[in-house]
Amino acid sequence: MSRLALDFGCGSLKLAGALDTAPGMTGLLIVSGGNEIRSGAFSGQSRLAARIAQKGFPVFRFDRRGVGDSEGENRGFRNSQGDIEAALTAFKAMAPQVERFIGFGNCDAASALMLMKGTGFDGLVLSNPWTIETDSETAQSDDDTPPPAAIRARYAEKLRNPAEWARLVKGGVDLGKLVRGIAKSVRSDAPPSLLADQIRQGLNAFDGNARILLASRDRTAQEFERHWDSTDPRISRCEGASHAYVEPQANAWLEAQILAALRA
């Protein structure tokens, strides 16, 4: 196995990519979310690609237009279909033995794959899809608390747990945080998401296998669940995981889910 850095065309522009080589006939294309470069946060995607390639599956990553080392204007995930298709074409040229292509994206990268109806892919791994109407690049703020519906559900669960009452009596609960949480829990939830409807329609038009992965501690995943059928059999949840699956057990879980899709 080796890692190759390369440039490839997207119309008249040049995009930057990286291929982790492997002999397998099924390959993984990683689509970065937000304004994240192809290496991922703290090189997380780079390390993931190396581990997947060591299992025998080639992996391709890239910077979309206007991000990282790629030319052009960054027009956001809603306009990234051309970038993804160009990366898929480059992947096919660099790894001609590959017959099946799996697309993986986290956050708005998952939504981008759904909006394009999974065109060109045989399978999709969709992690914490973005359903909030504001752009994911600008929506992150100091207020990273879950949406009101998620807070209400969490407090209902705590009230049924005698150990939580004992913590309260013993002073083990941050009363300031409790008051802020209760205040937010009584707010109205955000209105229905048009984006959620659009990605649902896109995924419904996809003929391949799809997996939806949700990190239980992630606000984006919690908001997605508010707009989605919770009984959807394609959903798998990782308890205790944050948005980027940085926890060791969550990181291992994510890798296992991707490998299962590649081996299916």
Backbone as JSON, one array per atom type, in Angstrom:
{
  "sequence": "MSRLALDFGCGSLKLAGALDTAPGMTGLLIVSGGNEIRSGAFSGQSRLAARIAQKGFPVFRFDRRGVGDSEGENRGFRNSQGDIEAALTAFKAMAPQVERFIGFGNCDAASALMLMKGTGFDGLVLSNPWTIETDSETAQSDDDTPPPAAIRARYAEKLRNPAEWARLVKGGVDLGKLVRGIAKSVRSDAPPSLLADQIRQGLNAFDGNARILLASRDRTAQEFERHWDSTDPRISRCEGASHAYVEPQANAWLEAQILAALRA",
  "N": [[0.83, -1.19, 0.0], [0.41, 2.29, -0.7], [0.57, 5.9, -0.62], [-0.66, 8.29, -2.78], [-0.31, 11.53, -3.97], [-2.2, 13.75, -5.97], [-3.34, 15.73, -8.78], [-6.44, 16.6, -10.31], [-8.88, 17.12, -12.92], [-11.65, 19.39, -12.88], [-13.9, 20.45, -14.78], [-12.56, 23.35, -16.07], [-10.87, 23.69, -14.0], [-8.41, 22.84, -11.47], [-8.27, 20.29, -9.14], [-7.26, 19.03, -5.93], [-6.18, 15.85, -4.85], [-5.95, 12.68, -3.07], [-4.79, 9.38, -3.06], [-5.03, 6.36, -1.41], [-3.55, 3.46, -2.0], [-4.63, 0.11, -2.78], [-5.32, -3.38, -3.35], [-7.99, -4.11, -3.65], [-11.3, -4.65, -5.11], [-13.37, -3.07, -4.51], [-13.9, 0.26, -3.73], [-13.42, 3.2, -1.64], [-14.71, 6.42, -1.57], [-14.06, 9.34, 0.01], [-15.85, 12.1, 1.05], [-15.33, 15.34, 2.05], [-16.69, 17.27, 4.75], [-18.28, 20.49, 5.33], [-15.95, 23.19, 5.33], [-13.77, 21.65, 5.39], [-10.53, 20.31, 4.79], [-9.06, 17.67, 2.75], [-7.64, 15.98, 4.45], [-9.01, 15.97, 6.78], [-10.35, 16.79, 10.09], [-7.79, 17.33, 12.38], [-6.3, 15.47, 10.96], [-7.91, 13.25, 10.79], [-9.41, 12.0, 8.7], [-7.4, 11.29, 6.99], [-5.98, 9.39, 8.49], [-8.01, 7.49, 8.79], [-8.36, 6.71, 6.12], [-5.9, 5.44, 5.63], [-6.06, 3.24, 7.35], [-8.27, 1.86, 6.31], [-7.32, 1.25, 3.77], [-5.27, -0.48, 4.46], [-6.75, -2.67, 5.06], [-7.31, -3.6, 2.6], [-8.81, -2.1, 0.78], [-8.94, 0.39, -1.64], [-8.7, 3.95, -1.2], [-9.98, 7.16, -1.84], [-9.51, 10.62, -1.48], [-10.35, 14.14, -1.48], [-10.02, 17.72, -2.12], [-12.64, 19.95, -2.41], [-13.76, 22.41, -4.83], [-12.25, 25.55, -4.26], [-11.38, 24.98, -1.7], [-8.79, 24.13, 0.55], [-6.12, 22.85, -1.28], [-7.24, 23.13, -3.75], [-8.36, 24.67, -6.81], [-10.54, 27.46, -7.72], [-13.88, 28.64, -6.82], [-15.38, 28.4, -3.66], [-18.4, 27.07, -3.36], [-20.04, 25.82, -1.58], [-21.73, 22.95, -0.04], [-24.13, 22.36, -1.31], [-23.71, 22.78, -3.96], [-21.85, 20.96, -4.87], [-21.87, 18.7, -6.44], [-20.65, 18.43, -8.97], [-17.94, 18.46, -8.26], [-17.71, 16.12, -6.75], [-18.39, 14.18, -8.65], [-16.28, 14.56, -10.47], [-14.13, 13.79, -8.86], [-14.77, 11.1, -8.5], [-14.49, 10.17, -11.11], [-11.73, 10.55, -11.45], [-10.8, 8.78, -9.51], [-11.6, 6.32, -10.59], [-9.94, 6.25, -12.82], [-7.41, 6.12, -11.64], [-7.49, 3.8, -10.17], [-8.07, 1.28, -11.74], [-8.91, -1.33, -11.34], [-11.03, -1.32, -9.64], [-14.41, -2.06, -9.12], [-16.7, -1.55, -7.68], [-18.04, 1.26, -5.98], [-18.06, 3.02, -3.02], [-19.51, 5.71, -1.32], [-18.61, 7.96, 1.22], [-19.6, 10.29, 3.64], [-19.56, 12.87, 6.1], [-21.73, 14.92, 8.03], [-22.51, 17.84, 6.22], [-21.42, 16.76, 3.96], [-22.52, 14.23, 3.77], [-25.14, 15.0, 3.25], [-24.74, 16.21, 0.77], [-24.12, 14.0, -0.85], [-26.58, 12.74, -0.77], [-28.25, 14.64, -1.92], [-27.37, 14.55, -4.55], [-28.36, 12.17, -5.28], [-26.84, 9.92, -4.99], [-25.48, 9.4, -7.33], [-23.51, 7.45, -9.48], [-22.44, 5.88, -7.51], [-22.25, 2.74, -5.74], [-22.93, 2.21, -3.2], [-23.7, 3.93, -0.11], [-22.43, 5.61, 2.75], [-23.66, 7.41, 5.22], [-23.15, 9.87, 7.39], [-24.32, 11.53, 10.24], [-26.18, 13.4, 8.84], [-26.67, 16.68, 7.49], [-29.29, 18.85, 8.18], [-30.13, 21.36, 8.74], [-31.27, 24.58, 7.9], [-29.56, 26.8, 7.66], [-26.18, 27.42, 6.5], [-23.8, 24.84, 7.03], [-21.21, 25.6, 7.48], [-21.29, 28.03, 8.76], [-22.98, 27.78, 10.88], [-22.07, 26.74, 13.27], [-21.66, 27.54, 16.61], [-21.02, 29.09, 19.84], [-23.07, 28.05, 21.27], [-23.65, 24.97, 21.67], [-25.6, 23.27, 22.47], [-28.11, 20.65, 22.46], [-31.07, 20.43, 20.29], [-34.37, 21.66, 21.38], [-36.27, 19.48, 21.55], [-34.62, 17.24, 21.86], [-33.41, 17.85, 24.3], [-35.62, 17.78, 26.04], [-36.28, 15.07, 25.89], [-33.98, 13.96, 27.0], [-34.02, 14.94, 29.65], [-36.39, 13.77, 30.54], [-35.64, 11.12, 30.59], [-33.67, 11.21, 32.58], [-35.19, 11.91, 34.83], [-36.47, 9.57, 35.36], [-34.56, 8.06, 36.5], [-33.31, 6.95, 39.47], [-30.7, 7.4, 40.42], [-29.96, 9.86, 39.38], [-31.56, 11.63, 40.82], [-30.38, 11.27, 43.3], [-27.85, 12.37, 42.81], [-28.56, 15.04, 42.47], [-29.49, 15.74, 45.05], [-27.15, 15.44, 46.5], [-25.64, 17.47, 45.56], [-24.29, 17.15, 43.19], [-24.94, 18.12, 40.73], [-24.72, 20.57, 38.24], [-26.23, 23.41, 38.84], [-26.62, 25.81, 37.46], [-26.22, 25.08, 34.78], [-28.3, 23.27, 34.6], [-30.56, 24.94, 34.88], [-30.28, 26.52, 32.57], [-30.59, 24.54, 30.64], [-33.22, 23.65, 31.1], [-34.58, 26.0, 30.49], [-34.09, 26.2, 27.75], [-35.35, 23.9, 26.9], [-38.05, 24.41, 26.88], [-38.51, 26.01, 24.78], [-39.77, 26.61, 21.46], [-39.49, 24.16, 18.9], [-37.44, 24.22, 15.95], [-38.79, 25.17, 12.72], [-40.17, 22.87, 10.2], [-37.78, 21.27, 8.03], [-36.8, 22.17, 4.85], [-34.55, 21.28, 3.54], [-34.21, 18.75, 4.69], [-36.35, 17.4, 3.52], [-35.51, 17.48, 0.87], [-33.11, 15.96, 0.86], [-34.15, 13.56, 1.64], [-35.78, 12.89, -0.54], [-33.77, 12.68, -2.45], [-32.27, 10.48, -1.47], [-34.2, 8.5, -1.59], [-34.31, 8.11, -4.3], [-32.06, 6.72, -4.85], [-30.6, 3.69, -5.84], [-28.86, 1.91, -4.67], [-27.28, 0.33, -1.75], [-27.64, 1.88, 1.42], [-26.34, 3.33, 4.37], [-27.09, 4.91, 7.39], [-25.46, 6.73, 9.72], [-25.37, 7.7, 13.08], [-24.19, 9.86, 15.57], [-24.6, 9.85, 18.97], [-24.21, 12.03, 20.72], [-24.13, 14.23, 19.16], [-25.19, 17.35, 17.97], [-26.01, 17.87, 15.33], [-26.76, 15.31, 14.43], [-28.86, 14.84, 16.21], [-30.68, 16.79, 15.42], [-31.16, 15.92, 12.82], [-32.55, 13.53, 13.35], [-34.92, 14.54, 14.29], [-36.24, 15.23, 12.01], [-36.59, 12.93, 10.63], [-37.66, 9.55, 9.96], [-37.62, 7.65, 12.75], [-37.61, 4.92, 12.84], [-36.37, 4.0, 10.62], [-34.75, 1.44, 9.01], [-32.17, 1.66, 8.06], [-30.67, 3.15, 9.78], [-28.07, 3.41, 12.13], [-26.84, 3.76, 15.43], [-24.37, 5.34, 17.4], [-23.6, 5.21, 20.61], [-22.61, 7.72, 22.88], [-20.92, 9.0, 21.17], [-19.28, 11.75, 19.58], [-19.49, 14.43, 17.11], [-17.38, 14.02, 15.21], [-16.52, 11.51, 15.82], [-14.38, 11.14, 17.64], [-13.8, 9.82, 19.97], [-12.17, 6.89, 21.19], [-13.62, 4.38, 21.13], [-15.77, 5.11, 19.54], [-14.52, 5.85, 17.19], [-13.5, 3.4, 16.37], [-15.9, 2.09, 15.98], [-17.01, 3.54, 13.84], [-15.16, 2.94, 11.79], [-15.63, 0.19, 11.58], [-18.24, 0.17, 10.64], [-17.95, 1.34, 8.11], [-16.25, -0.53, 6.86], [-17.97, -2.71, 6.84], [-19.83, -1.86, 4.98], [-18.22, -1.76, 2.71], [-17.62, -4.42, 2.4], [-20.02, -5.6, 1.9]],
  "CA": [[0.0, 0.0, 0.0], [1.12, 3.56, -0.73], [-0.29, 7.07, -0.72], [-0.3, 9.1, -3.93], [-0.92, 12.86, -4.1], [-2.43, 14.0, -7.39], [-4.3, 16.75, -9.2], [-7.36, 16.13, -11.34], [-9.68, 18.2, -13.48], [-13.09, 19.59, -12.65], [-14.06, 21.49, -15.78], [-11.27, 23.99, -16.38], [-10.14, 23.89, -12.74], [-7.59, 21.74, -10.97], [-8.56, 19.92, -7.76], [-6.23, 18.22, -5.3], [-6.68, 14.6, -4.3], [-4.99, 11.72, -2.52], [-5.23, 7.99, -3.19], [-4.37, 5.29, -0.66], [-3.7, 2.33, -2.9], [-4.89, -1.23, -2.26], [-5.7, -4.21, -4.49], [-9.39, -4.48, -3.64], [-12.16, -4.28, -6.24], [-14.33, -2.11, -3.98], [-13.16, 1.42, -3.25], [-14.11, 4.19, -0.82], [-14.49, 7.83, -1.84], [-14.41, 10.16, 1.18], [-16.23, 13.48, 0.75], [-15.15, 16.15, 3.25], [-17.8, 18.13, 5.11], [-17.97, 21.88, 5.65], [-14.79, 23.69, 4.61], [-12.68, 20.79, 5.83], [-9.67, 19.79, 3.74], [-9.18, 16.22, 2.56], [-7.04, 15.24, 5.57], [-9.96, 15.92, 7.88], [-9.98, 17.45, 11.35], [-6.66, 16.68, 13.06], [-5.88, 14.37, 10.08], [-8.75, 12.08, 11.05], [-9.76, 11.3, 7.47], [-6.16, 10.72, 6.47], [-5.7, 8.16, 9.25], [-9.04, 6.54, 8.44], [-8.05, 6.2, 4.78], [-4.78, 4.51, 5.74], [-6.51, 2.0, 7.99], [-9.15, 1.16, 5.38], [-6.46, 0.71, 2.71], [-4.55, -1.62, 5.02], [-7.67, -3.8, 5.02], [-7.4, -4.05, 1.22], [-9.72, -1.29, -0.02], [-8.38, 1.7, -2.01], [-9.47, 5.09, -0.68], [-9.69, 8.43, -2.5], [-9.98, 11.83, -0.8], [-10.09, 15.31, -2.32], [-10.5, 19.04, -1.71], [-13.56, 20.49, -3.42], [-13.38, 23.73, -5.36], [-12.11, 26.66, -3.32], [-11.0, 24.48, -0.38], [-7.46, 23.52, 0.61], [-5.22, 23.04, -2.4], [-8.0, 23.11, -5.01], [-8.67, 25.95, -7.42], [-11.94, 27.81, -7.9], [-14.68, 29.29, -5.78], [-16.1, 27.51, -2.76], [-19.84, 27.36, -3.47], [-20.78, 25.09, -0.56], [-22.06, 21.55, -0.3], [-25.29, 22.23, -2.2], [-23.24, 22.9, -5.34], [-20.62, 20.19, -4.95], [-22.03, 17.47, -7.2], [-19.62, 18.38, -10.02], [-16.67, 18.12, -7.61], [-17.76, 14.7, -6.36], [-18.34, 13.38, -9.88], [-14.93, 14.65, -11.0], [-13.29, 12.95, -8.0], [-15.09, 9.71, -8.8], [-13.86, 9.88, -12.41], [-10.29, 10.43, -11.21], [-10.62, 7.55, -8.74], [-11.72, 5.21, -11.54], [-8.75, 6.24, -13.67], [-6.24, 5.77, -10.85], [-7.64, 2.44, -9.62], [-8.93, 0.67, -12.75], [-9.43, -2.63, -10.93], [-12.2, -1.15, -8.77], [-15.69, -2.25, -9.8], [-17.76, -1.01, -6.82], [-17.62, 2.48, -5.32], [-18.84, 3.42, -1.86], [-19.29, 7.09, -0.93], [-18.75, 8.25, 2.65], [-19.56, 11.69, 4.0], [-20.06, 13.25, 7.42], [-22.35, 16.24, 8.09], [-23.08, 18.27, 4.94], [-20.94, 15.87, 2.9], [-23.56, 13.21, 3.65], [-26.27, 15.64, 2.58], [-24.37, 16.41, -0.63], [-24.27, 12.7, -1.52], [-28.0, 12.46, -0.88], [-28.82, 15.58, -2.89], [-27.01, 14.1, -5.9], [-29.02, 10.87, -5.47], [-25.84, 8.87, -5.0], [-25.12, 9.11, -8.73], [-22.19, 6.89, -9.71], [-22.02, 5.04, -6.38], [-22.96, 1.49, -5.51], [-23.36, 2.24, -1.81], [-23.44, 5.19, 0.59], [-22.35, 5.64, 4.2], [-24.08, 8.79, 5.45], [-22.96, 10.11, 8.82], [-24.82, 12.79, 10.8], [-26.55, 14.3, 7.72], [-27.01, 18.07, 7.82], [-30.67, 19.18, 7.79], [-30.43, 22.71, 9.21], [-31.36, 25.42, 6.7], [-28.37, 27.64, 7.54], [-25.01, 26.69, 6.03], [-23.09, 24.16, 8.1], [-19.94, 26.27, 7.74], [-21.48, 29.22, 9.59], [-23.97, 27.54, 11.92], [-21.46, 26.33, 14.52], [-21.49, 28.68, 17.51], [-20.72, 28.7, 21.2], [-24.22, 27.33, 21.78], [-23.64, 23.66, 21.04], [-26.57, 22.43, 23.14], [-29.01, 19.98, 21.53], [-32.34, 21.1, 20.06], [-35.29, 21.51, 22.51], [-36.88, 18.15, 21.64], [-33.62, 16.32, 22.39], [-33.23, 18.16, 25.72], [-36.77, 17.26, 26.77], [-36.16, 13.61, 25.97], [-32.89, 13.63, 27.92], [-34.46, 15.19, 31.02], [-37.39, 12.77, 30.87], [-34.9, 9.91, 30.94], [-33.01, 11.44, 33.86], [-36.19, 11.91, 35.9], [-36.83, 8.18, 35.66], [-33.37, 7.39, 37.04], [-33.1, 7.33, 40.88], [-29.33, 7.86, 40.65], [-29.9, 11.28, 39.05], [-32.13, 12.33, 41.96], [-29.35, 11.23, 44.35], [-26.83, 13.35, 42.43], [-29.11, 16.37, 42.73], [-29.53, 15.94, 46.49], [-25.77, 15.51, 46.99], [-24.96, 18.63, 44.98], [-23.46, 16.74, 42.07], [-25.5, 18.64, 39.49], [-24.46, 21.98, 37.97], [-27.57, 24.01, 38.82], [-26.68, 26.81, 36.4], [-26.42, 24.36, 33.52], [-29.65, 22.69, 34.66], [-31.53, 26.0, 34.61], [-30.18, 26.87, 31.16], [-31.16, 23.45, 29.85], [-34.68, 23.68, 31.24], [-35.07, 27.16, 29.74], [-34.09, 25.9, 26.31], [-36.25, 22.79, 26.59], [-39.43, 24.86, 26.71], [-38.62, 26.78, 23.55], [-40.36, 25.91, 20.32], [-38.53, 23.57, 17.98], [-37.32, 24.89, 14.65], [-39.81, 24.72, 11.76], [-39.74, 21.77, 9.33], [-36.63, 21.58, 7.19], [-36.91, 21.88, 3.43], [-33.37, 20.49, 3.19], [-34.49, 17.36, 5.06], [-37.2, 16.83, 2.47], [-34.71, 17.33, -0.36], [-32.19, 14.83, 0.95], [-34.99, 12.35, 1.68], [-36.14, 12.59, -1.92], [-32.57, 12.22, -3.13], [-31.93, 9.13, -1.03], [-35.23, 7.6, -2.1], [-34.03, 7.87, -5.72], [-30.82, 5.95, -4.94], [-30.92, 2.27, -5.93], [-27.89, 1.09, -3.95], [-27.42, 0.19, -0.3], [-27.26, 3.07, 2.17], [-26.29, 3.25, 5.83], [-27.13, 6.22, 8.04], [-24.77, 6.62, 11.0], [-25.67, 8.84, 13.94], [-23.47, 9.98, 16.83], [-25.66, 10.21, 19.92], [-23.94, 13.3, 21.39], [-23.96, 15.26, 18.14], [-26.37, 18.18, 17.74], [-26.44, 17.69, 13.95], [-27.48, 14.04, 14.37], [-30.12, 14.99, 16.94], [-31.58, 17.57, 14.58], [-31.55, 15.03, 11.73], [-33.56, 12.58, 13.84], [-36.18, 15.24, 14.45], [-36.87, 15.35, 10.7], [-36.48, 11.65, 9.93], [-38.35, 8.41, 10.57], [-36.68, 7.02, 13.68], [-37.62, 3.47, 12.65], [-35.69, 3.68, 9.36], [-33.81, 0.34, 9.29], [-30.82, 2.0, 7.62], [-30.02, 3.94, 10.81], [-27.31, 2.82, 13.24], [-26.46, 4.82, 16.35], [-23.2, 5.1, 18.23], [-23.81, 5.88, 21.89], [-21.47, 8.41, 23.45], [-20.04, 9.53, 20.12], [-19.41, 13.15, 19.17], [-19.7, 14.63, 15.68], [-16.28, 13.49, 14.41], [-16.19, 10.17, 16.32], [-13.0, 11.22, 18.12], [-13.63, 8.88, 21.07], [-11.59, 5.65, 20.65], [-14.62, 3.36, 20.8], [-16.59, 5.62, 18.45], [-13.7, 5.78, 15.99], [-13.47, 1.99, 15.96], [-17.25, 1.77, 15.49], [-17.14, 4.14, 12.51], [-14.36, 2.14, 10.85], [-16.31, -1.09, 11.39], [-19.42, 0.41, 9.81], [-17.49, 1.57, 6.74], [-15.77, -1.8, 6.35], [-19.14, -3.56, 6.56], [-20.41, -1.4, 3.7], [-17.31, -2.14, 1.64], [-17.63, -5.88, 2.26], [-21.38, -6.07, 1.63]],
  "C": [[0.88, 1.26, 0.0], [0.11, 4.68, -0.87], [0.23, 7.96, -1.84], [-1.04, 10.43, -3.88], [-1.07, 13.16, -5.58], [-3.37, 15.18, -7.58], [-5.21, 16.14, -10.26], [-8.28, 17.27, -11.77], [-11.12, 18.19, -13.04], [-13.46, 20.76, -13.56], [-12.7, 22.05, -16.13], [-10.39, 24.16, -15.15], [-9.39, 22.64, -12.34], [-7.9, 21.52, -9.49], [-7.47, 19.0, -7.24], [-6.85, 16.98, -4.68], [-5.56, 13.76, -3.73], [-5.6, 10.33, -2.62], [-4.38, 7.1, -2.31], [-4.61, 4.01, -1.43], [-3.93, 1.03, -2.14], [-5.42, -2.06, -3.42], [-7.19, -4.5, -4.61], [-10.18, -3.95, -4.82], [-13.33, -3.41, -5.79], [-13.55, -0.96, -3.37], [-14.04, 2.39, -2.48], [-13.72, 5.59, -1.26], [-14.98, 8.62, -0.63], [-14.68, 11.58, 0.72], [-16.13, 14.28, 2.05], [-16.36, 17.05, 3.48], [-17.35, 19.54, 5.42], [-16.86, 22.41, 4.75], [-13.55, 22.87, 4.94], [-11.86, 20.31, 4.64], [-9.66, 18.27, 3.77], [-8.55, 15.4, 3.69], [-7.99, 15.1, 6.74], [-9.47, 16.64, 9.12], [-8.9, 16.65, 12.06], [-6.21, 15.42, 12.31], [-6.71, 13.1, 10.28], [-9.09, 11.29, 9.8], [-8.53, 10.65, 6.84], [-5.84, 9.4, 7.18], [-6.74, 7.09, 8.94], [-8.76, 5.89, 7.09], [-6.93, 5.17, 4.84], [-5.23, 3.18, 6.33], [-7.4, 1.18, 7.05], [-8.32, 0.52, 4.26], [-5.68, -0.5, 3.2], [-5.43, -2.87, 5.05], [-7.92, -4.27, 3.59], [-8.28, -3.23, 0.3], [-9.07, 0.05, -0.37], [-9.31, 2.83, -1.56], [-9.01, 6.37, -1.38], [-10.3, 9.56, -1.7], [-9.64, 13.03, -1.67], [-10.55, 16.59, -1.63], [-11.45, 19.54, -2.79], [-13.11, 21.89, -3.84], [-13.33, 24.79, -4.26], [-11.73, 26.25, -1.92], [-9.61, 23.88, -0.46], [-6.61, 23.87, -0.6], [-5.93, 23.09, -3.75], [-8.32, 24.52, -5.49], [-10.18, 26.22, -7.4], [-12.58, 28.46, -6.7], [-15.43, 28.24, -4.97], [-17.58, 27.89, -2.77], [-20.68, 26.51, -2.51], [-21.22, 23.7, -1.01], [-23.22, 21.39, -1.27], [-24.89, 22.26, -3.67], [-21.98, 22.07, -5.58], [-20.75, 18.91, -5.78], [-20.96, 17.33, -8.28], [-18.26, 17.98, -9.46], [-16.62, 16.62, -7.31], [-17.68, 13.81, -7.6], [-16.96, 13.41, -10.51], [-13.97, 13.79, -10.19], [-13.53, 11.48, -8.28], [-14.46, 9.29, -10.13], [-12.36, 9.69, -12.25], [-9.97, 9.14, -10.47], [-10.64, 6.34, -9.68], [-10.48, 5.11, -12.42], [-7.52, 5.76, -12.92], [-6.3, 4.35, -10.3], [-8.56, 1.65, -10.55], [-9.48, -0.69, -12.35], [-10.72, -2.52, -10.12], [-13.49, -1.23, -9.59], [-16.87, -1.68, -9.0], [-17.21, 0.2, -6.07], [-18.6, 2.83, -4.21], [-18.49, 4.87, -1.51], [-19.52, 7.27, 0.55], [-18.66, 9.75, 2.88], [-20.14, 11.92, 5.38], [-20.63, 14.66, 7.33], [-22.88, 16.66, 6.72], [-22.53, 17.49, 3.76], [-21.92, 14.73, 2.69], [-24.76, 13.77, 2.91], [-25.98, 15.86, 1.1], [-24.53, 15.12, -1.43], [-25.74, 12.35, -1.72], [-28.67, 13.38, -1.92], [-28.53, 15.17, -4.32], [-27.52, 12.69, -6.21], [-28.03, 9.72, -5.56], [-25.35, 8.49, -6.38], [-23.68, 8.61, -8.84], [-21.71, 5.96, -8.62], [-22.88, 3.78, -6.28], [-23.49, 1.41, -4.08], [-22.97, 3.55, -1.17], [-23.37, 4.94, 2.1], [-22.53, 7.1, 4.6], [-24.09, 9.06, 6.96], [-23.47, 11.49, 9.23], [-25.25, 13.78, 9.72], [-27.04, 15.66, 8.21], [-28.4, 18.39, 7.3], [-31.06, 20.59, 8.18], [-30.33, 23.67, 8.03], [-30.17, 26.35, 6.55], [-27.2, 26.79, 7.09], [-24.27, 26.07, 7.2], [-21.79, 24.87, 8.45], [-20.1, 27.44, 8.71], [-22.39, 28.97, 10.78], [-23.36, 27.14, 13.25], [-21.2, 27.57, 15.37], [-21.13, 28.18, 18.9], [-21.87, 27.92, 21.82], [-24.32, 25.99, 21.06], [-24.62, 22.71, 21.73], [-27.51, 21.81, 22.12], [-30.27, 20.79, 21.31], [-33.31, 20.81, 21.2], [-35.87, 20.1, 22.65], [-35.9, 17.14, 22.24], [-33.39, 16.57, 23.89], [-34.39, 17.61, 26.54], [-36.69, 15.75, 26.94], [-35.08, 13.21, 26.97], [-33.32, 13.83, 29.37], [-35.53, 14.19, 31.45], [-36.72, 11.46, 31.3], [-34.24, 10.05, 32.31], [-33.99, 11.38, 35.02], [-36.63, 10.51, 36.28], [-35.7, 7.4, 36.32], [-33.13, 7.85, 38.48], [-31.69, 7.88, 41.15], [-29.19, 9.35, 40.35], [-30.49, 12.12, 40.18], [-31.11, 12.37, 43.11], [-28.25, 12.24, 44.07], [-27.3, 14.76, 42.75], [-29.08, 16.7, 44.21], [-28.13, 16.16, 47.05], [-24.99, 16.69, 46.42], [-24.07, 18.3, 43.81], [-23.94, 17.24, 40.73], [-25.18, 20.13, 39.38], [-25.81, 22.69, 37.8], [-27.71, 25.07, 37.73], [-26.94, 26.16, 35.05], [-27.81, 23.75, 33.46], [-30.7, 23.73, 34.31], [-31.5, 26.4, 33.14], [-30.79, 25.79, 30.27], [-32.67, 23.44, 29.9], [-35.27, 24.84, 30.44], [-35.11, 26.87, 28.25], [-35.09, 24.82, 25.96], [-37.68, 23.24, 26.35], [-39.59, 25.75, 25.48], [-39.28, 25.93, 22.45], [-39.25, 25.33, 19.46], [-38.53, 24.35, 16.68], [-38.39, 24.36, 13.7], [-39.29, 23.57, 10.91], [-38.66, 22.2, 8.36], [-36.89, 21.19, 5.75], [-35.73, 21.02, 2.98], [-33.58, 19.02, 3.54], [-35.36, 16.68, 4.02], [-36.41, 16.58, 1.19], [-33.77, 16.14, -0.28], [-32.96, 13.52, 1.05], [-35.37, 11.92, 0.27], [-34.93, 12.06, -2.69], [-32.2, 10.8, -2.76], [-32.95, 8.11, -1.53], [-34.99, 7.24, -3.57], [-32.77, 7.03, -5.93], [-31.13, 4.46, -4.89], [-29.98, 1.37, -5.12], [-28.2, 1.0, -2.46], [-26.93, 1.46, 0.39], [-27.3, 2.78, 3.67], [-26.28, 4.67, 6.37], [-26.56, 6.05, 9.44], [-25.01, 7.88, 11.82], [-24.88, 8.77, 15.24], [-24.41, 10.56, 17.88], [-25.45, 11.57, 20.57], [-23.88, 14.48, 20.43], [-25.26, 16.02, 17.89], [-26.9, 18.0, 16.31], [-27.23, 16.4, 13.79], [-28.83, 14.14, 15.07], [-31.14, 15.77, 16.12], [-32.05, 16.73, 13.39], [-32.68, 14.1, 12.18], [-34.91, 13.25, 14.01], [-36.95, 15.31, 13.14], [-36.98, 14.01, 9.97], [-37.29, 10.59, 10.67], [-37.37, 7.64, 11.45], [-36.62, 5.51, 13.52], [-36.95, 3.06, 11.34], [-34.63, 2.61, 9.63], [-32.38, 0.62, 8.85], [-30.03, 2.73, 8.68], [-29.3, 3.03, 11.81], [-26.81, 3.96, 14.11], [-25.26, 4.39, 17.17], [-23.35, 5.9, 19.52], [-22.51, 6.5, 22.4], [-20.54, 9.05, 22.44], [-20.32, 11.0, 19.86], [-19.39, 13.22, 17.64], [-18.63, 13.95, 14.81], [-15.81, 12.11, 14.89], [-14.75, 10.13, 16.85], [-12.75, 10.26, 19.28], [-13.11, 7.54, 20.51], [-12.63, 4.6, 20.26], [-15.5, 3.81, 19.64], [-15.82, 5.56, 17.13], [-13.63, 4.36, 15.45], [-14.82, 1.57, 15.38], [-17.44, 2.3, 14.07], [-16.39, 3.32, 11.47], [-15.06, 0.81, 10.56], [-17.53, -0.93, 10.49], [-19.02, 0.61, 8.34], [-17.0, 0.26, 6.12], [-16.92, -2.75, 6.03], [-19.78, -3.17, 5.25], [-19.53, -1.82, 2.52], [-17.36, -3.64, 1.36], [-19.0, -6.44, 1.87], [-21.53, -6.56, 0.19]]
}
